[in-house]
């Protein structure tokens, strides 16, 4: 999907989606014309990033914890044993 649809689906501005990409938090594909092509996974990841930013984490910290999170019953949950302790 194009960035305009990703903005609509995530509630995150296009500027922030590009910033997340610059920070290595998102990596949308590119179509033949070079435009970003967001997937469902990218949309979910952008929502997770937004939740973590709202919780007060920096983008640097988010980059390290994203691989250790999953979604359960609409909430983010750790899947790495020591993640919670590390965040404390």
Helices and strands as residue ranges (DSSP letters): H 3-10, H 14-22, E 29-30, E 36-37, H 40-54, H 59-65, G 66-68, E 69-72, E 75-78, H 83-87
